[in-house]
Amino acid sequence: MIPLAIMLFKSVVVLAFLAVTTMFLVYLERKVSAHFQVRYGPMRVGWHGSLQLIADALKLLMKEDIIPKMADKWVFLTAPVLVFVSAYLAYLVIPFSPFLVVKDLNVGVLYVLGVTSLTVLAILMAGWSSNNKYALLGGLRAVAQIISYEIPLILSIIPVIMLAGSLSLSRIVEAQHTFPFILLQPLGFLLYLLSATAEVNRTPFDIPEAESELVAGYNIEYSGMRFVMFFFAEYLNMFTVCALAATLFLGGWQGPLLPAPVWFFLKTYFLVLVLMWMRWTLPRLRIDQLMDFCWKGLLPLSLVNLILSALWMVFYG
């Protein structure tokens, strides 16, 4: 009974942390965009734009929650809940420190890949149930993109699992006590980062939400708090892929002098800033360019990296 109570307490703490983290990420992205593109709102609404986030939150809270008349109601209502839950569940196994983890599963990598894959189902549900051709096109684009880029993403993670000899995220971090795996897997890290960027629909891979073509994509018919849940999940997923990259390639909580959680968040937020930098610098790809880049670029490279890693393990491991 006591271990269950401790696990529930940790889960509540993680949920509260993620709520605060999402708000901070929204504020941080507004500040980054303001500096990159000279935007006035995030710089002048309140001290250093601190009131811009509050204004946006009030706007969304006051919006009417509309359900289209011809929509598949229960699927329409379930989609934002599913996308939010799948984004949250990944944090049950991500280790912030040796002791700050809700549950250290021995198949932690498979668990994260499994629960985050539910996002595909939620996006397809949202696009199809809206009974809107633009929402459906956005949903189908998102599904094609996420499923395609998930293949090189998984292939880039397999060499790390081979080096650590475990699927547990905590064991993978502990295996990097001498040096981070990025030194052995620089190509794998680059492949993971590019694939993960496409997985979470960030620019230059944000085709599913191409406003100029699809009028906001799969979530066009959502308003109010249901839209917020998609928005919340998008930023959580971005933080998830960065936290996973820090865990798999950068040594997780490992580091000198500073406390373990500080190292983890320093590495994770550095990668978050890289993704934001990419978003406000690079142009959006066309859908054909996006798919070609995956199947003709990232996939062959990830297979080559996997084969070379396996050969290295056989002869020098």
N, C-alpha and C positions, 0 to 999 in steps of 0.2 A: 504493500500500500504506500509506503514512504517513497520508494523509487518512482512510482507513478505520479505521486504528488509533486516530486521534484521535477519530473519531466514536464508536467502541466505548467508548473511555475516558469520553467525555462521557455516553454512555448509562448506564454503570455508576454514574457520579457522580450522575446524575439519579435513578436507581433508589434509591440509598442515601439521597439527600435526601428522596425521597417517603416512604420508610419512616419516617424520623425525623419528617417533617412530619405524617404520619397519627397517630403516637403523640402528638405535641404537640396536634393538633387535638382528639383524644379527651379529653385532659387539660383543654384549654381549654374545651371544651363542658361538661365536668363542673363546672368552676369557675363558668362562667357560669350554669348551671342551679342550682348551689348558692346563688349569690347571689340569683337571681331567685325561687327557690321554697324557700329555707331548707332545703336538703338537707344532712344531717349527714355522710354518708359522704365526699363529695368535699372536705369541710372538715376532717375529724378523723382520717381513716385516714392516718397519717403526717403529716409536716410539710406543712401546706396541702394535704392530700389527695394527696400525691405517691405514696403506696403503693397508692391505689385502683386505678390503672391496672395496676400489677403484679399485684394480686390478680385483676383481671378477666382479664388475659392468662394467668395460671396456670390459672384456671378453664376457659378455652376450650381450652388446650393439653391438659388432662387429660380433656376430654370424649371419649367414644367416638365414632368416625366411623361413623355408621350409614347404611346404604343401604336404603331400603324394599324389601321383597321384591318388590312388584309394579311398582316403578319401571322406567322405561326407563334401564338402567344407564349406557350410554355418553353419552347426552344429559344425564343427571343429573350425571355426573362432569365433563362438558365445560363446562357452564353457568358455574360459578364461575370457571374458568380464563379463559373468554372475557370475562366482565365485568371481571376484574382486568386483563387485557391491554389491553382497550379504554380503560380508565381511565388506564393508564400511557402508551399510545402518543401521547396528545395532547401530552405534555410534550416530545416530540421537536422541536416547532416553536415552542413558546412562548418568547419571548426574555426572559430575566431581566435582560439588559444588552446593550449593542451587541455584545459578544463572547461572552457566556454564553448560547449557543443551540446545540443539537445540530445542527440542519439548518435553514437559513433557506430554506424552500420559497417559490417565487413564487405558490403556491396554498395558502398556509398556512391561511387561513380555511376553505376547502373541505376541507382535510385534517382539521382539528379537528372540523368538523361531521360528516364521514364516519366517522371512527374512534369518536367518542363515540356515534354512532347504533347501533353494535354492541351497546350496552347493552340496547337494546330486544329484540334477538334473544336475548341471554343471559337476560334476565328471563322472556321467554316460554318458553324452553327449560326453565328451572328450574321454572316453574309447571306446565307440561304434563307433564314427565318425572316429577314427583313422584307422579303418580297419586293426587292428593289434591284434592278439589273446592275446598277453601279456598285451596290453593296456586294452582290454576288460575284461580280468580276473582281472586286478587291479581295474577297475571301478566297477565290480560286487562285489568284495571283499569289497571295500569301502562303497558301498551302503548297503550291508548286515550289515557291522559293524556299520555304523552311525545310521541306522534305529533301530538296536537292542539296542545300548547304549543310544539312545534318550529316550527310555521308562523309565529306572531307573533315568535318569537325570531329566525328567519332574516330576516324582514321588518324587524326593528329593527336588524339588522347591515348590511343593504344600503346605507342612507344613509351609514354610516361608510366603506364601501368606495368609494362615489361621491365622498366628500370627499377621501379619500386617493388615489384613482386607482390602487389596487393591492390585490391579495389577500394580499400578503405581510405578516405581522404586524410584522416589523421596519420595513417601509416605512410602515405605518400609524402606528407609534410615532413615527418620524422626521417624519411629516407634522404631528405635534402639537407641534413644537418651539416655536411661539409661544404656543399656548393649547390646552388639551385639548378634544376634540370634544364633551364633555358640555355645553359652553357653547353649542354649535350644535345639539346633539341631547339636550336634557334629557328630552323625552318618550320618545325612543328609548332612553335609558339606563334610564328607569323601566320601560318595556315589556320591555327585555332582562332586567332584574333580576327582575321578577315571573315572566316566562316561564322563566328559568333556575332559579328556586326550585322551580317545578313540575317542571322537567325532572329535577332531582336528588331529587325526592320529599321535599322538606323541608316542615315545617309552615309554613303551613296547608294545604299541598297533599300531605300524606303519606297519601292515601287508600289506595294499594296496600299499605301496612303498618298499616292500621287495626287495632290489636290487639283492640279491643272488638268488631269485626265479623268479622275474618278470621283471628284468632289468628296474627298476624305476617305474613300475606300469602304471597307467592310463595316465600319461603325457609323456610317452616315446617318442612319435612322435613330441613333441613340442620343439621348439628351440627359441633362441633370446628373444625378449620382450614378446612373448606369454608364454614362460616358466616362465619368471619373474612374470607375473601376477598370476600364480599358487603359485609361491614362496612367493609373496607379500601377497596373501590371507592366506596362511598357518600361517605366523607369525601374521597377523592381527587377525585371528581366535583364536590363542593362547592368544593374549592380550585381546580379547573379553571375553573369558571364565574366565580369571583371574579377569578382571574388573567386570564381573557379579558376581563372587564369593565374591569379596570385597564388592559389593553393597548389596547382599542378606544376607551374613552371617557375615561380619566383620564390619558392620556399615558404609560402604561407606566413605563419607567425614567427618564423626563424629570423633572428637578427640580434646584433650586439646592443648592450646597454639599455635600450628602451624596452618597456613591457611588451609582452607578446601581442596583445590586441592592437597596440599602437603600430607595430610593424605591419600587421595584417591590413589595417585600414590605410596606412600610408601607401602600400603597394596597390591596394584596390582602387583608391581614389586617384592615384596616378594614372591607372588605366582608364578610369572613368573620364578624366580630363582629356586623354588621347582620343577617346570616342567622340567627345564633344568637339574637340578640335577638328576631327575629320568631318563631323556633321556641318559645321559652319564654314568649311573651306572647300570641300569637294562638291562638284555638281552631281545630280542624280543620273544614274545609268538608265538606259532604255531596257525594256524587258528582255529583248533578245541579247543585248550585251551582258545583262545580269546572268542569264542562264548559260551563255557561252563561257563566261568567266569561271563559273562553277564546274561545268562538265568538261571543258577543254583546258582549263587552267589549274584550278585548285585540286580537282580530283586526281589527275595524273601525278601532280607534285606530291600529294599526300600518300599515294601508293608507293612512289619512289622513296619517300622518307620512311615509310613503314618497312619496306624491304631492306633499305640500308641499315635501319636500326636493328632489324632482326639479324642481319649478317654480322653487325658489330657485336651484338649480344652473344652470338655463337662463337666468334673467334676471340673476342677480348673480354666478354662479360664474365 
